């Protein structure tokens, strides 16, 4: 904690304790005073304090030098973080551990931060809280007449049996390459959510879905192969979604244009709509990894949708820039390319933004710009 931000009256910055305990009262005008307000240029400034300070207390205050007593490093430090600097996150963790004996393994941050849908996290949380409505759960509450597993009938359907130890479930996990170790439920979740999170949560989700389908729709039986196939399909979908989000973050927060990787091109597009009328301006510009201009165009189309115009700009520039290359190499080899779409800030898209606004002023259907 930085010493200058410590409150003067209510913090234990002196060996003797809080100053407020040695005063008759603290004047309302002084209630928010900090050391920053009273200590300046190596000396105390106590003249403007409205609260009554006796001579003994004033002498005690003057005996302290916050800069010297802070030690070799200027400023007080926060021991709750490696950086020695206080922030809300480290303060929250420190307070949680102190008040609730909250250990890292016992909190749920590892689960809520998983890159999987919220419904998967919630189902996992219910599972780890032993709150899934299994046969054993319902039997303990008098809702069911038996606690046996409705799929294998070979034992009690506990949470662990339901999602891992049932013979039918083990076939799915074995096919997905997920081990049944460690033995206890929490350690098993922690281990697999770190090793193969997408596959683990996909298998977990469809195992639970298949169990419910077998109970509520007994005539629509899902084979083990079907469950495995749906889990692998979901894993691929989750990987594509969350990997694309991860790759998009740097460009989204950047405030300036960033060149693409070597050997590739970047196409920046933008649209402009003044808020009235039936036309929207669009613009797009292609540049290589050195920032050199390759191709550009601007124009307008009849539309009142800014989203439609943005998509039109992407289509127009891609077709105008790529089609000639495709025609030249179509008979030689199949042309493979990788592309991804990212939303960026206006500050990182200045050229396309100005061109789109220019298109609205000229109202030209389309103007190609081979050179700037």
N, C-alpha and C positions, 0 to 999 in steps of 0.2 A: 504494500500500500504506500503510495507516495506521501511523504510526511506533510507536504504543504497543503494537502487536501483533508487532513485530519481536523475534525471539529475541535475547537478550543476548549469548550466547557465539559463535553460529555464523553471524550475519548481518554483512554489511559496512556497518554503520551508522557506522563511524569512518573517517577518512582513512587511519589506520594499518593497517586491515584487521581481520580477525576477532580477537576477544579470545582465543579458545581457542588461537590460535597463539602467544600470549605467556604461557601458563599451563602449569604442570606437569601439571595435570589439572583436569577439571570434576567437582565432586562430583555424585553421582547425584541428590541432593536439589535441585540447582540446574539440572539439565539442561533443564527446561522453562521457566525464568524468562524473562520478557519485559521490555522496557523499562517496560511498564505496571506491572510488579510492583516496580520499583526507582525509578522517577521519579514523584514525587508532590508537588504544591503547589510546584513550581518548584525542587525539590532532590532530590539522590540519597539513597537510603537503602540503604547498603551494609553496615550492621551485622549483618544476619541472614544474610549469605551464608556458606555452608559452604566454598566453594572458596577456596583460598589466593590472595590478591591482594597483590602486593608494593606498596610505597609509590609507586613510579613509575607503576604501572598505575592505582592509585587516583587519583593526581593527574591522570592523563590522562583518566580517566572524568569527574572533577569539572570538567574544563575544557570539557566539552560541555554545551550547553543545548539539548535537542531542540526545545523550543518556539520559541526564537529562530532556530536554524539551519534550521528548516523553511521559512523565508522569510516572505513577506507573508501567505500562506495557512497557517493552522494545520494541521499534519499533512503527512505525506509523501503524494505523489500517485502514481498509476499512469498511466504514459504510454501504456499499451497500449489505452486506451479514451478516447473523447472526453470522457466525464464525469469523467475522472481518478480514478475509483473502481474498485478491483479487484473483479472477480467471476470465478467459475469459467469462464464462457463466454469472456470476453475473454482470460483466462489460457490457456485451451486453444488459442484461435486464435493467440495470440502464440507459444506453444511450438511449435505445428505449423509455422508459417512459419519459425521460427528453426531448427528441427531438420531439417525435411523440405523447405524451400523451397516451402511449400504456398501457391500463389497462389489467389485467390478463384475465378478461372475454371477452375482445375484440380481443385477439390474437387467433391464430389458433393452438397453440401447443397441446391443448387438443385433437384436431382432428387428427393431423398428427401422434400423438403417439398412436392412437388406434391400437389394435392388429387385424386388418382386412385388406383385400387386398387393394392395392393402388387405384384400380378403385372404390371401395366403398367410400374411403375417398374423392376422387375427385368429385364423384357424390354428396356427402354430402356437399362439399364446394360450388359447383354450386347451390345447393338447398338453402344454407344459404346466398348466394350472390344474391338470387332472379334471377338466370341466367339459370334456367331450361327452356327448350323450351316448356313451357305449352301453352295452347290456349290463355291465357291472355297475355303472353309474346309476342307471335307471332302477336296478334291483335294490340298491342301497336306499333309494328314496321311495320304494314301494310302488313304482310305476310299472315294473315288469315282474313277471312271475319266475324268471330265470336269469342267471347272469352268464350263461354259456354263449360262446361265439356262434352267431347265426350262420357263419360260412363254413367252419370246419367242425363244429360241435365237439371239439377235443379239449376245451378248457375254458376258463373264465375269460370273457372279453374285457380285459383291462385296456387302458389306453395303449400301453406298450404292445400288448397282443394285437390290438386292432390295427395299428399302423406299422408294426415291424415283425412280430413273432408269429403271426398266423401263417400256416404253411402256404396258403394261397398268396399272401402278401410277400413272403420270402422269395417266391419265384420272380416277382416283379423287381424287387431290389437287386437280386442276383443278376438279372438281365441288364439292369441299369448300372451295374458295377458299384453299388453302394453297400458297404460292409455293415454287419450288425454289431460292430464294435465302435466305441466303448459300450459297456453293458447298460449303464444307467441312462435314462431318457434324456436328461439335460446335457450330459457330456456327448451323447450321440448327436443331438441337434447342433451343439456348438461345433463339433468336429466337422460334420458334413456341410454345414452352412458356410464354413470357411473354405473347405476343399473344393466342393463342386456345388455352389449355391443354386444355380439355375436348374441343374438336373435333380438335385435333392428336393427342392420345393415343388418342382413339377411332378415328380413321382409321388411325393407326399399328398399333393392336391388330388391327383387322379385315383390314388388308392382309397382315399376317403370318399370320393365321388362314386367309385365302383362299389364300395361297401354299401352306401346308401341306395344305389340303384338296385342292388341285389335284394335288399330288404323291401323296398317300396315298389319295385317293378320286377317281381320274380320271373315273369315270363319274357323279360328282355335281358337275358343274361349277357354280360360282357366277358369275353374270353381274356385270358391273361395277355395274349398277344395284342388285343385291342387296347388294353390299359397301358401296356408298354409303348405302343405306337403313339397314343395320345400324349403320354408323358414326354416322349422325345420331340413330338411336334410342338408342345408347349415350351419345352426348353429352348428350341430354336427360335421361337417367337419372342420369348423373354430376352434372349441374348441379343437379338437384332434390335429390339426396342431400347433396352438400357445401354447397350454399347453405343448406339447412335446418339443417345442423350449425353453420354459421357464425352464423346468426340465433339459434340456441338457446344459444350460449355465454354471453351476458351474463346471461340469466335463470337459467341453471344455477348460476352462481357467486355470484349476489347473495344477501345474507343478510337482506334485507327485502323487503316487498311493493312491487312497482313497478307503477304504473298503466299501463294500455294507452295506445295513441296516441289522439288526439282523435277522437271520433265512433265509438269501438269499445267493446266490453265484454270483460271478462276473467272467465273462469269458473275458479275454483280448486276442485279436488277432492282428496279424501283418503280413505283407508280405514284401519280399525283392526281388528287381529286379535290377541287376547290370547295366542295360541299353543295354545289348546285349545278344544274345542267345535266346533259345526257352523254357527255364524253369524259373519258379519263385518259390522262397521259401516261405513257410508259417509256422506259428507257432501259438499255442493257449495254454492258461493255465487257469485252473479253481481254484479259491480260495474262501474260505468262508469269513464270516464277521469278523473273527479274523485274516485273512491273511494266514490261513493254506492252504497248497498245497493240492488239491484234485485230479487233473488229468492234464496232459499236453501232447502235441504231436507236432511234427514238421515234415516237409517233403517238397517235391517239386512236382509240376505238370507241364505239358506242357502248357505254356501260355506265351503271351507277354503283358498281361493286368494286371496291379497291382490291379485294382479294382476287376477283376474276382478272383484273388487270395485271396484278403481280404474276399470276400463273401464265397469262398470255405472254408477258415479257420473258419468262423463263423458256416457254415453248419457242418463241420467235428467235431468240438468240441461239438456242441450241440447234434449231433446224438450219439457221443461216450459217452457222459456223462449222457444224459437223457434217452436214450433207455432202458438200464438195469432197471432203476427205473420204467419205464412205464410197462415193461413186468411183474414186480412183483405185481403191484397194478391194472393191467388192469381189472381183474375179481372182484376186491373189490370195487372200486369206480372210478369215472371219475377224472382224475388228472388235476386240474386247476392251471395254473401258469401265471404270468405276466412278460413280458420281454420288454425291450426297448433297442434300439441301440443308442450309442453316439460316436461321434468323439472326441478323446482326443489327447493331445499333446504327442509327442514322449517321453518327459521327464517323463510323467506319465505312460508310457507303455514300460519301459526299458527291462523287462524280456522277453516279447514277441518279442520285436525288436531284441534282441541278439539271441534268439532262431531261428528266421526267417533267420538271416544272417548265423547262424551255418548250417542251412539246406541247404543253397546255397553252402557252402563249402563242405559238405558231399555228396550232390546230392542224398540223400536217398529218396525213394518214400514216406515212412511214418515211423516214429519212435514214439511209445507210451512211455510216461514217467509217470508211476504211482507215482513215488517219485522223487524229485529233485536230 
